[in-house]
Amino acid sequence: MATPPNDAASTKKPQPIPWTHQETVHLIRAYQEKWYALKRGPLRHNQWEEVAVVVAARCGYDLAHPAKSALQCRHKMEKLRQRHRAEKKQQHTAAALRPGAWQYNTLMDDLERGPLPISALAPLDTFEEEDENNDDTIDDRNDYDGDGSFINIKSKSINCILSERPVRMRSNKRGFLREHVVVKEEEENENEDDDVLGLSTEMRAFAERFIGMESLKMEMMKETERCRLEMEKKRIQMILETQRRIVDSIGRAFGSNKRIKITQQN
């Protein structure tokens, strides 16, 4: 019995959705973060699920959008690594014959070289939107299971990640992040200069007040010493005057008695 054409068409495997440039860039960076968090260790299945969730969140996909699964992310990274190794081998031998460099060379070099600070990462707008090569599109057809249905594994916490992840603000101008850092450093330097100037002014005013108080203290000490010397001089004069009067009184007393005795003898 011949198979109806409708049954044959229904059993045909559906074509996979190719990877977009945005998804590929977010995949490389999400894998780099997870890979270096594990100290370049291999990722397990649940960790690949986390990478898939991060890619979907950074692309702004909701639950209705067909996001890439953990298996598709793993296969895509394997193909990107193979392509990067091939590009590095051909970099010196056939560099003059190649029409253009691979658009993901920079990202893959950063992945192999090591994690860079946020200020050193290039913005997404510097990469041009280009379609994947035919070999990548053909290999993407293997990213579904055997019964013809796509593997769409999502973490239970994808709703929280999609709802809580902040929207990334990007500038259309190249070097915006670097200019922002330079302006911020200049503002911090100006604030530090103002603080130093204010501190020096306060120290100068405090020194002037301290010197004034010390001068007043010395003047008071001099005045006190002068008053003490005058009082001591007056005390000595009073003592001498008292002693002189006592001597005069004694002299007058003894002198009068002697004259009385002389007159009695006569």
Backbone as CSV, one residue per row, in Angstrom:
resi,resn,N_x,N_y,N_z,CA_x,CA_y,CA_z,C_x,C_y,C_z
1,MET,0.849,-1.194,0.000,0.000,0.000,0.000,0.884,1.244,0.000
2,ALA,0.650,2.159,-0.942,1.490,3.352,-1.077,1.158,4.357,0.006
3,THR,2.179,5.058,0.444,1.993,6.076,1.484,1.450,7.342,0.848
4,PRO,0.420,7.918,1.393,-0.126,9.156,0.820,0.905,10.271,0.892
5,PRO,0.819,11.182,-0.068,1.812,12.281,-0.062,1.678,13.174,1.151
6,ASN,0.444,13.298,1.708,0.273,14.150,2.884,1.014,13.590,4.085
7,ASP,1.001,12.252,4.247,1.723,11.631,5.357,3.226,11.830,5.220
8,ALA,3.727,11.745,3.996,5.167,11.942,3.779,5.580,13.367,4.092
9,ALA,4.699,14.310,3.753,5.029,15.712,4.044,4.979,16.004,5.527
10,SER,4.052,15.298,6.240,3.936,15.551,7.676,5.100,14.984,8.459
11,THR,5.730,13.917,7.958,6.865,13.313,8.662,8.186,14.000,8.346
12,LYS,8.182,14.971,7.435,9.417,15.665,7.092,9.847,16.546,8.255
13,LYS,11.140,16.513,8.559,11.657,17.276,9.688,11.608,18.772,9.374
14,PRO,11.183,19.577,10.329,11.129,21.028,10.089,12.529,21.633,10.049
15,GLN,12.652,22.711,9.296,13.939,23.383,9.176,14.230,24.188,10.452
16,PRO,15.454,24.087,10.989,15.786,24.866,12.194,15.934,26.352,11.871
17,ILE,15.715,27.166,12.875,15.860,28.613,12.706,17.338,28.966,12.822
18,PRO,17.913,29.624,11.816,19.349,29.951,11.896,19.637,30.922,13.044
19,TRP,20.878,30.899,13.446,21.323,31.820,14.497,21.484,33.217,13.910
20,THR,20.970,34.204,14.595,21.162,35.593,14.189,22.488,36.122,14.734
21,HIS,22.893,37.244,14.189,24.146,37.860,14.661,24.041,38.250,16.136
22,GLN,22.918,38.802,16.537,22.738,39.215,17.934,22.785,38.016,18.867
23,GLU,22.118,36.927,18.504,22.133,35.729,19.339,23.548,35.164,19.463
24,THR,24.298,35.174,18.362,25.654,34.628,18.396,26.568,35.453,19.305
25,VAL,26.458,36.777,19.204,27.290,37.644,20.049,26.959,37.436,21.519
26,HIS,25.671,37.400,21.852,25.274,37.195,23.246,25.665,35.799,23.731
27,LEU,25.634,34.813,22.847,26.040,33.457,23.236,27.525,33.428,23.602
28,ILE,28.366,34.056,22.775,29.806,34.043,23.047,30.110,34.718,24.381
29,ARG,29.466,35.836,24.633,29.747,36.566,25.878,29.158,35.856,27.095
30,ALA,27.965,35.288,26.954,27.385,34.550,28.078,28.212,33.306,28.393
31,TYR,28.690,32.608,27.342,29.542,31.442,27.564,30.870,31.853,28.205
32,GLN,31.425,32.991,27.781,32.683,33.469,28.368,32.515,33.736,29.860
33,GLU,31.418,34.381,30.251,31.186,34.656,31.671,31.051,33.366,32.475
34,LYS,30.270,32.424,31.956,30.061,31.168,32.678,31.337,30.334,32.690
35,TRP,32.063,30.310,31.573,33.269,29.489,31.464,34.351,29.968,32.423
36,TYR,34.533,31.267,32.533,35.545,31.790,33.449,35.071,31.773,34.890
37,ALA,33.755,31.773,35.103,33.256,31.584,36.467,33.576,30.180,36.969
38,LEU,33.652,29.226,36.047,34.018,27.847,36.391,35.516,27.596,36.234
39,LYS,36.321,28.688,36.054,37.774,28.560,35.900,38.130,27.676,34.714
40,ARG,37.483,27.967,33.566,37.711,27.258,32.298,37.349,25.780,32.387
41,GLY,36.442,25.460,33.263,35.997,24.082,33.376,34.842,23.781,32.433
42,PRO,34.576,22.508,32.183,33.471,22.152,31.278,32.120,22.490,31.900
43,LEU,31.182,22.862,31.037,29.843,23.221,31.495,28.953,21.981,31.522
44,ARG,28.166,21.866,32.559,27.179,20.795,32.651,25.891,21.216,31.947
45,HIS,24.936,20.270,31.901,23.704,20.544,31.159,22.914,21.688,31.786
46,ASN,22.845,21.705,33.119,22.095,22.790,33.761,22.781,24.137,33.561
47,GLN,24.106,24.133,33.445,24.817,25.388,33.198,24.625,25.861,31.764
48,TRP,24.509,24.923,30.826,24.161,25.307,29.455,22.744,25.868,29.401
49,GLU,21.852,25.330,30.236,20.507,25.904,30.311,20.560,27.354,30.793
50,GLU,21.414,27.620,31.776,21.560,28.998,32.255,22.095,29.904,31.149
51,VAL,23.042,29.401,30.354,23.559,30.190,29.237,22.450,30.492,28.235
52,ALA,21.614,29.491,27.937,20.508,29.704,27.002,19.524,30.735,27.533
53,VAL,19.246,30.681,28.816,18.325,31.653,29.421,18.915,33.060,29.352
54,VAL,20.224,33.190,29.617,20.868,34.507,29.557,20.832,35.061,28.138
55,VAL,21.071,34.207,27.145,21.024,34.655,25.749,19.628,35.152,25.394
56,ALA,18.595,34.389,25.791,17.222,34.806,25.506,16.883,36.111,26.212
57,ALA,17.358,36.262,27.440,17.060,37.488,28.191,17.754,38.696,27.578
58,ARG,19.008,38.537,27.162,19.733,39.670,26.586,19.218,40.035,25.202
59,CYS,18.661,39.076,24.505,18.042,39.378,23.213,16.655,39.987,23.372
60,GLY,16.110,39.963,24.573,14.791,40.533,24.816,13.651,39.622,24.405
61,TYR,13.883,38.302,24.366,12.830,37.376,23.967,11.890,37.117,25.132
62,ASP,10.624,36.900,24.811,9.659,36.476,25.821,9.405,34.984,25.654
63,LEU,8.452,34.477,26.419,8.186,33.037,26.380,7.608,32.596,25.044
64,ALA,6.949,33.504,24.329,6.345,33.129,23.052,7.377,33.049,21.932
65,HIS,8.521,33.646,22.105,9.542,33.649,21.054,10.334,32.342,21.104
66,PRO,10.610,31.734,19.964,11.377,30.469,19.954,12.850,30.721,20.266
67,ALA,13.203,30.617,21.519,14.594,30.824,21.922,15.406,29.555,21.695
68,LYS,16.705,29.725,21.680,17.611,28.596,21.478,17.708,27.776,22.767
69,SER,17.852,26.467,22.593,17.925,25.562,23.738,19.369,25.402,24.203
70,ALA,19.527,24.674,25.310,20.863,24.430,25.842,21.696,23.594,24.877
71,LEU,21.074,22.599,24.235,21.800,21.757,23.281,22.230,22.555,22.060
72,GLN,21.355,23.434,21.585,21.720,24.270,20.446,22.867,25.220,20.795
73,CYS,22.851,25.759,21.998,23.942,26.641,22.422,25.267,25.884,22.479
74,ARG,25.230,24.670,23.009,26.465,23.881,23.098,27.001,23.543,21.707
75,HIS,26.107,23.106,20.787,26.543,22.788,19.428,27.084,24.028,18.717
76,LYS,26.427,25.168,18.932,26.879,26.398,18.277,28.268,26.805,18.772
77,MET,28.537,26.687,20.065,29.853,27.039,20.587,30.921,26.088,20.060
78,GLU,30.587,24.816,19.911,31.554,23.872,19.342,31.907,24.262,17.906
79,LYS,30.895,24.662,17.119,31.157,25.068,15.738,31.943,26.379,15.681
80,LEU,31.641,27.286,16.598,32.397,28.539,16.627,33.859,28.303,16.992
81,ARG,34.102,27.384,17.926,35.486,27.072,18.291,36.231,26.429,17.116
82,GLN,35.560,25.509,16.408,36.186,24.879,15.247,36.496,25.913,14.165
83,ARG,35.541,26.793,13.918,35.759,27.831,12.904,36.889,28.771,13.327
84,HIS,36.966,29.094,14.602,38.024,29.994,15.081,39.395,29.347,14.946
85,ARG,39.483,28.057,15.264,40.765,27.363,15.083,41.173,27.344,13.609
86,ALA,40.200,27.108,12.727,40.508,27.103,11.295,40.936,28.486,10.810
87,GLU,40.285,29.517,11.336,40.662,30.876,10.955,42.074,31.214,11.417
88,LYS,42.448,30.758,12.605,43.786,31.042,13.111,44.851,30.325,12.285
89,LYS,44.542,29.111,11.802,45.506,28.391,10.974,45.701,29.079,9.630
90,GLN,44.605,29.603,9.080,44.687,30.247,7.772,45.083,31.720,7.853
91,GLN,45.281,32.214,9.041,45.544,33.644,9.207,46.871,34.053,8.582
92,HIS,47.896,33.199,8.686,49.229,33.536,8.181,49.478,32.962,6.783
93,THR,48.824,31.876,6.454,49.114,31.223,5.177,48.387,31.894,4.017
94,ALA,47.104,32.147,4.181,46.305,32.669,3.061,45.655,33.986,3.421
95,ALA,46.359,34.834,4.154,45.760,36.106,4.578,45.540,37.034,3.392
96,ALA,46.429,36.975,2.407,46.297,37.882,1.268,45.180,37.469,0.323
97,LEU,44.832,36.177,0.277,43.814,35.691,-0.641,42.420,35.762,-0.068
98,ARG,42.288,35.978,1.225,40.964,35.971,1.850,40.273,37.301,1.593
99,PRO,38.974,37.296,1.225,38.280,38.558,0.951,38.044,39.389,2.197
100,GLY,37.813,38.804,3.365,37.545,39.554,4.591,37.682,38.658,5.800
101,ALA,37.951,39.270,6.935,38.119,38.502,8.166,36.764,38.057,8.697
102,TRP,36.790,37.005,9.479,35.568,36.478,10.105,35.092,37.486,11.147
103,GLN,33.795,37.747,11.166,33.264,38.816,12.013,33.334,38.492,13.503
104,TYR,33.511,37.217,13.868,33.564,36.846,15.285,34.988,36.580,15.772
105,ASN,35.973,36.962,14.977,37.363,36.734,15.382,37.704,37.471,16.675
106,THR,37.249,38.721,16.777,37.577,39.521,17.967,36.971,38.918,19.223
107,LEU,35.703,38.534,19.151,35.038,37.953,20.318,35.671,36.627,20.717
108,MET,36.006,35.795,19.734,36.608,34.504,20.048,38.035,34.675,20.575
109,ASP,38.750,35.680,20.067,40.079,35.968,20.630,39.974,36.398,22.088
110,ASP,38.984,37.242,22.391,38.768,37.644,23.788,38.402,36.450,24.653
111,LEU,37.642,35.528,24.093,37.260,34.333,24.841,38.469,33.475,25.168
112,GLU,39.356,33.293,24.209,40.528,32.457,24.438,41.590,33.174,25.272
113,ARG,41.687,34.504,25.111,42.729,35.248,25.812,42.403,35.431,27.280
114,GLY,41.166,35.682,27.612,40.787,35.867,29.006,39.740,36.945,29.141
115,PRO,39.093,37.004,30.311,38.055,38.014,30.531,38.657,39.403,30.606
116,LEU,37.996,40.350,29.962,38.440,41.733,29.948,37.512,42.574,30.806
117,PRO,37.983,43.727,31.306,37.081,44.613,32.056,35.972,45.149,31.174
118,ILE,34.912,45.627,31.793,33.746,46.084,31.046,34.112,47.260,30.152
119,SER,35.001,48.138,30.622,35.349,49.317,29.841,36.124,48.968,28.579
120,ALA,36.731,47.752,28.539,37.524,47.367,27.378,36.724,46.609,26.346
121,LEU,35.491,46.207,26.667,34.674,45.461,25.732,34.139,46.391,24.660
122,ALA,34.131,45.923,23.421,33.593,46.735,22.331,32.082,46.661,22.339
123,PRO,31.384,47.770,21.988,29.921,47.723,21.952,29.431,46.833,20.842
124,LEU,28.186,46.406,20.970,27.623,45.494,19.990,27.458,46.156,18.637
125,ASP,27.325,47.488,18.592,27.066,48.168,17.344,28.276,48.192,16.432
126,THR,29.460,47.855,16.943,30.641,47.842,16.094,30.660,46.630,15.174
127,PHE,29.885,45.617,15.493,29.818,44.437,14.650,28.685,44.629,13.645
128,GLU,28.961,44.374,12.410,27.947,44.519,11.387,27.049,43.296,11.385
129,GLU,25.787,43.527,11.020,24.823,42.451,10.929,25.067,41.702,9.626
130,GLU,25.548,40.477,9.741,25.804,39.640,8.578,25.197,38.276,8.806
131,ASP,24.859,37.624,7.725,24.279,36.294,7.810,25.367,35.279,8.055
132,GLU,24.992,34.158,8.651,25.921,33.061,8.886,26.286,32.408,7.565
133,ASN,27.448,31.775,7.526,27.877,31.055,6.336,27.008,29.828,6.122
134,ASN,27.129,29.274,4.910,26.282,28.132,4.567,26.578,26.925,5.429
135,ASP,27.849,26.757,5.826,28.174,25.593,6.638,27.548,25.702,8.011
136,ASP,27.467,26.914,8.598,26.817,27.079,9.890,25.327,26.837,9.781
137,THR,24.702,27.279,8.665,23.269,27.070,8.493,22.951,25.596,8.340
138,ILE,23.839,24.881,7.613,23.601,23.445,7.439,23.783,22.710,8.747
139,ASP,24.796,23.102,9.547,25.020,22.429,10.821,23.918,22.720,11.810
140,ASP,23.243,23.855,11.683,22.164,24.188,12.610,20.980,23.244,12.463
141,ARG,20.885,22.533,11.328,19.773,21.608,11.137,19.844,20.398,12.060
142,ASN,21.003,20.169,12.641,21.154,19.046,13.557,20.770,19.397,14.971
143,ASP,20.349,20.649,15.239,20.060,21.096,16.594,18.620,20.834,16.987
144,TYR,18.047,19.726,16.611,16.729,19.311,17.074,16.758,17.821,17.305
145,ASP,15.787,17.292,18.021,15.807,15.876,18.383,15.304,15.032,17.227
146,GLY,15.294,13.746,17.456,15.001,12.807,16.397,13.564,12.782,15.953
147,ASP,12.602,13.085,16.774,11.206,12.998,16.388,10.728,14.242,15.658
148,GLY,11.630,15.203,15.328,11.242,16.333,14.509,10.858,17.562,15.284
149,SER,10.752,17.518,16.558,10.366,18.675,17.372,11.613,19.318,17.934
150,PHE,11.608,20.660,17.991,12.776,21.388,18.501,12.899,21.206,19.991
151,ILE,14.152,21.164,20.447,14.428,21.100,21.880,14.384,22.517,22.408
152,ASN,13.429,22.809,23.249,13.235,24.171,23.771,13.205,24.104,25.284
153,ILE,14.385,23.832,25.867,14.515,23.671,27.307,14.733,25.028,27.921
154,LYS,13.897,25.404,28.847,14.013,26.691,29.531,14.050,26.454,31.013
155,SER,14.762,27.250,31.693,14.813,27.162,33.147,13.523,27.670,33.744
156,LYS,13.231,27.174,34.969,12.013,27.602,35.644,12.066,29.066,36.030
157,SER,13.264,29.612,36.147,13.379,30.994,36.599,13.507,31.980,35.446
158,ILE,13.149,31.591,34.210,13.295,32.495,33.074,12.381,33.695,33.200
159,ASN,11.186,33.480,33.795,10.267,34.612,33.979,10.883,35.666,34.878
160,CYS,11.559,35.219,35.956,12.186,36.179,36.866,13.322,36.923,36.172
161,ILE,14.107,36.183,35.359,15.234,36.818,34.684,14.749,37.824,33.654
162,LEU,13.696,37.453,32.884,13.175,38.358,31.869,12.535,39.579,32.474
163,SER,11.913,39.417,33.649,11.208,40.544,34.267,12.122,41.423,35.095
164,GLU,13.211,40.847,35.667,14.067,41.613,36.566,15.334,42.117,35.904
165,ARG,15.711,41.559,34.753,16.973,41.976,34.146,16.832,43.388,33.618
166,PRO,17.727,44.316,33.973,17.600,45.696,33.498,17.873,45.794,32.009
167,VAL,17.289,46.794,31.382,17.462,47.017,29.957,18.825,47.644,29.719
168,ARG,19.535,47.106,28.818,20.886,47.596,28.559,20.808,48.797,27.631
169,MET,21.381,49.919,28.073,21.377,51.144,27.289,22.657,51.173,26.464
170,ARG,22.478,51.326,25.168,23.631,51.368,24.281,23.648,52.684,23.520
171,SER,24.804,53.156,23.220,24.940,54.401,22.479,25.320,54.083,21.047
172,ASN,24.828,54.905,20.110,25.149,54.708,18.710,26.535,55.238,18.359
173,LYS,27.155,55.984,19.269,28.471,56.542,19.009,29.548,55.613,19.546
174,ARG,30.596,55.427,18.735,31.712,54.602,19.178,32.528,55.377,20.193
175,GLY,33.025,54.657,21.179,33.813,55.290,22.215,33.018,56.015,23.272
176,PHE,31.688,55.783,23.303,30.862,56.483,24.310,31.268,56.080,25.718
177,LEU,31.504,54.788,25.914,31.851,54.313,27.254,33.187,54.885,27.709
178,ARG,34.135,54.945,26.809,35.448,55.488,27.169,35.351,56.972,27.492
179,GLU,34.567,57.739,26.694,34.406,59.169,26.976,33.715,59.380,28.309
180,HIS,32.727,58.512,28.602,32.017,58.646,29.881,32.970,58.423,31.055
181,VAL,33.866,57.448,30.911,34.828,57.171,31.983,35.789,58.343,32.151
182,VAL,36.241,58.937,31.025,37.166,60.073,31.099,36.504,61.264,31.770
183,VAL,35.241,61.556,31.397,34.526,62.681,32.012,34.337,62.446,33.500
184,LYS,34.014,61.193,33.869,33.819,60.882,35.286,35.118,61.059,36.062
185,GLU,36.250,60.635,35.480,37.533,60.810,36.159,37.876,62.291,36.312
186,GLU,37.567,63.110,35.288,37.833,64.547,35.400,36.992,65.176,36.499
187,GLU,35.707,64.768,36.598,34.865,65.305,37.662,35.395,64.905,39.038
188,GLU,35.852,63.661,39.166,36.409,63.227,40.449,37.677,64.011,40.798
189,ASN,38.527,64.280,39.777,39.740,65.061,40.040,39.401,66.484,40.469
190,GLU,38.366,67.082,39.822,37.957,68.431,40.221,37.425,68.441,41.641
191,ASN,36.633,67.425,41.987,36.119,67.352,43.359,37.248,67.194,44.369
192,GLU,38.254,66.377,44.019,39.397,66.209,44.923,40.171,67.519,45.080
193,ASP,40.338,68.272,43.964,41.033,69.564,44.061,40.265,70.538,44.943
194,ASP,38.928,70.562,44.797,38.118,71.444,45.644,38.240,71.056,47.113
195,ASP,38.242,69.760,47.378,38.376,69.309,48.771,39.730,69.710,49.354
196,VAL,40.793,69.546,48.552,42.131,69.917,49.036,42.216,71.421,49.278
197,LEU,41.639,72.222,48.359,41.659,73.673,48.534,40.877,74.093,49.775
198,GLY,39.703,73.486,49.982,38.928,73.807,51.180,39.644,73.412,52.455
199,LEU,40.324,72.248,52.417,41.068,71.809,53.599,42.227,72.753,53.911
200,SER,42.941,73.193,52.877,44.052,74.126,53.110,43.555,75.461,53.658
201,THR,42.391,75.916,53.176,41.830,77.169,53.696,41.464,77.041,55.167
202,GLU,40.844,75.918,55.530,40.486,75.699,56.932,41.727,75.621,57.818
203,MET,42.765,74.942,57.338,44.000,74.839,58.122,44.657,76.209,58.305
204,ARG,44.638,77.040,57.246,45.223,78.377,57.360,44.446,79.229,58.363
205,ALA,43.104,79.166,58.317,42.298,79.935,59.271,42.528,79.459,60.701
206,PHE,42.637,78.124,60.879,42.894,77.590,62.217,44.261,78.041,62.733
207,ALA,45.266,78.061,61.848,46.604,78.500,62.265,46.591,79.969,62.674
208,GLU,45.848,80.793,61.921,45.768,82.206,62.290,45.090,82.394,63.641
209,ARG,44.002,81.659,63.870,43.332,81.761,65.170,44.236,81.276,66.302
210,PHE,44.972,80.210,66.077,45.865,79.674,67.105,46.984,80.669,67.431
211,ILE,47.550,81.278,66.387,48.617,82.262,66.619,48.076,83.470,67.381
212,GLY,46.857,83.920,67.046,46.266,85.037,67.776,46.046,84.723,69.240
213,MET,45.557,83.502,69.521,45.352,83.108,70.916,46.672,83.024,71.671
214,GLU,47.711,82.501,71.033,49.017,82.418,71.692,49.593,83.811,71.958
215,SER,49.402,84.745,71.015,49.896,86.112,71.231,49.175,86.775,72.398
216,LEU,47.845,86.592,72.459,47.088,87.155,73.576,47.519,86.555,74.910
217,LYS,47.796,85.254,74.893,48.248,84.587,76.112,49.595,85.145,76.577
218,MET,50.503,85.375,75.641,51.810,85.927,76.008,51.679,87.353,76.538
219,GLU,50.807,88.161,75.943,50.595,89.521,76.444,50.045,89.506,77.865
220,MET,49.110,88.599,78.136,48.553,88.494,79.484,49.621,88.059,80.483
221,MET,50.496,87.147,80.086,51.568,86.714,80.977,52.538,87.863,81.266
222,LYS,52.868,88.665,80.242,53.753,89.813,80.467,53.120,90.831,81.420
223,GLU,51.824,91.115,81.225,51.139,92.066,82.099,51.085,91.558,83.534
224,THR,50.839,90.280,83.700,50.802,89.699,85.049,52.163,89.792,85.727
225,GLU,53.229,89.516,84.993,54.580,89.605,85.555,54.927,91.047,85.933
226,ARG,54.528,92.010,85.106,54.796,93.417,85.421,54.070,93.846,86.700
227,CYS,52.801,93.428,86.840,52.051,93.756,88.061,52.683,93.107,89.291
228,ARG,53.174,91.896,89.140,53.810,91.202,90.266,55.079,91.917,90.706
229,LEU,55.879,92.359,89.728,57.110,93.076,90.072,56.803,94.400,90.782
230,GLU,55.793,95.111,90.318,55.425,96.364,90.982,54.948,96.122,92.413
231,MET,54.134,95.092,92.591,53.660,94.777,93.939,54.822,94.380,94.851
232,GLU,55.758,93.628,94.342,56.925,93.230,95.138,57.784,94.446,95.512
233,LYS,57.928,95.370,94.563,58.696,96.586,94.843,58.017,97.424,95.934
234,LYS,56.700,97.554,95.858,55.970,98.309,96.873,56.063,97.627,98.234
235,ARG,56.012,96.307,98.270,56.110,95.570,99.531,57.467,95.800,100.188
236,ILE,58.529,95.732,99.368,59.873,95.966,99.922,59.998,97.391,100.465
237,GLN,59.448,98.358,99.727,59.497,99.743,100.212,58.740,99.917,101.533
238,MET,57.590,99.255,101.644,56.822,99.344,102.887,57.596,98.728,104.049
239,ILE,58.259,97.597,103.799,59.055,96.960,104.862,60.191,97.871,105.306
240,LEU,60.897,98.455,104.327,62.009,99.356,104.678,61.514,100.588,105.444
241,GLU,60.383,101.126,105.004,59.827,102.287,105.695,59.424,101.945,107.117
242,THR,58.853,100.792,107.330,58.456,100.368,108.680,59.676,100.195,109.579
243,GLN,60.713,99.549,109.038,61.935,99.353,109.829,62.568,100.697,110.211
244,ARG,62.564,101.650,109.272,63.147,102.967,109.580,62.371,103.671,110.686
245,ARG,61.071,103.593,110.653,60.260,104.220,111.690,60.498,103.564,113.063
246,ILE,60.612,102.238,113.038,60.883,101.545,114.318,62.211,101.990,114.908
247,VAL,63.236,102.091,114.055,64.558,102.526,114.537,64.484,103.950,115.069
248,ASP,63.779,104.827,114.384,63.650,106.201,114.852,62.918,106.271,116.194
249,SER,61.890,105.454,116.321,61.134,105.456,117.585,62.006,104.980,118.740
250,ILE,62.769,103.936,118.519,63.667,103.420,119.573,64.727,104.451,119.913
251,GLY,65.270,105.105,118.891,66.306,106.100,119.135,65.775,107.275,119.942
252,ARG,64.613,107.730,119.624,64.054,108.838,120.379,63.780,108.444,121.819
253,ALA,63.289,107.189,122.009,62.980,106.738,123.378,64.251,106.667,124.222
254,PHE,65.312,106.053,123.758,66.549,105.936,124.541,67.263,107.272,124.667
255,GLY,67.179,108.112,123.758,67.835,109.407,123.831,67.197,110.309,124.872
256,SER,65.961,110.345,125.086,65.253,111.156,126.081,65.559,110.668,127.491
257,ASN,65.684,109.398,127.760,66.011,108.852,129.089,67.425,109.253,129.519
258,LYS,68.353,109.284,128.578,69.729,109.657,128.912,69.808,111.101,129.359
259,ARG,69.085,111.996,128.731,69.091,113.401,129.133,68.477,113.591,130.523
260,ILE,67.458,112.806,130.882,66.831,112.900,132.218,67.847,112.517,133.308
261,LYS,68.643,111.445,133.083,69.636,111.008,134.078,70.714,112.072,134.264
262,ILE,71.146,112.732,133.253,72.202,113.751,133.363,71.720,114.942,134.174
263,THR,70.526,115.364,133.970,69.977,116.488,134.724,69.821,116.142,136.195
264,GLN,69.485,114.925,136.580,69.331,114.524,137.984,70.691,114.530,138.700
265,GLN,71.760,114.148,138.078,73.081,114.113,138.698,73.575,115.538,138.969
266,ASN,73.282,116.472,138.151,73.698,117.841,138.382,72.956,118.430,139.583
